[in-house]
Amino acid sequence: MLLGLRPAALQVLGEPKTLEEKELVAVLNGNQPDVDLYSSQIKPGIKRLIAKLDANYRKRPINPSLFSESRAG
């Protein structure tokens, strides 16, 4: 994801079995329709809250300045 650990995360997850695992794989693959689908099916509670945070985080606008070649660094 943000640290470039997507391949390792997918390998650890293997074949997703639970709704939470399916939602996480969708997040890792950037599949927003599946993120929305699975996060809405997770039972209310902390797991659903985290799934909804994932879904909302992926919907945020991308800051174009992050990809600007003029960044100092």
N, C-alpha and C positions, 0 to 999 in steps of 0.2 A: 504494500500500500504506500504510505507516505515515505517509508524508509527503504523502499525497493525490495521488500521481503515477500512480495506477492507469490512468487514461485514456491518459496518454502512454505508459506501458509497453505497454499493449495495442496502441496504434497502431504503436509501433516493432516489436513482435513480428509484427504482421500475422497471416497464416494460419500457425499452428504446424505445423512439418514433422517435427521430431524429438521423441522421447519427452521430452527435457528441456524443450523449448519447450511441449509439451502440458501437462506437469506445472506449469510456471510459469504458464501461462494459467489452469489450474485453481486454483492458489493465489490468483491475482489476482481470480478470480471467486468465491472462497470455496466451491468445489465439492470438499468433503472426500473423497467417494467416488472422484472422478477423481484427486485428489492421491494417494490411497493406491494406486490402480490403476497410474498411470504411474510413481510412485516405486518400486514393487516390480518394474517391468519394466526399469528402467535398470540397465545392467551394473555390477557391483561396481567401486568406485573412488571417486574424489573427487566425481564427478557424482552418484553414488548417495548418498553421504554427505550432500551438500547437499540433495538431494531429500528424504531421510529427515528432515533437520533441519527443512525446510519443513513436512513432514507433521506432525511432532511439535509444532512451534510453533503450528500451527493448532488442535491438540487441547488446548492448555493451557486451564485455567479462566480465565474473564474476571474481572478484579477489578472488582466493582461500584462500588468507591469512585472509579474513574476517571470514572464518569458521574454522580457525586453533585453536586447543585446547591449543596451546602454547602462545596465546595472553595474554599479561599482562593486568590486569584489575581488 
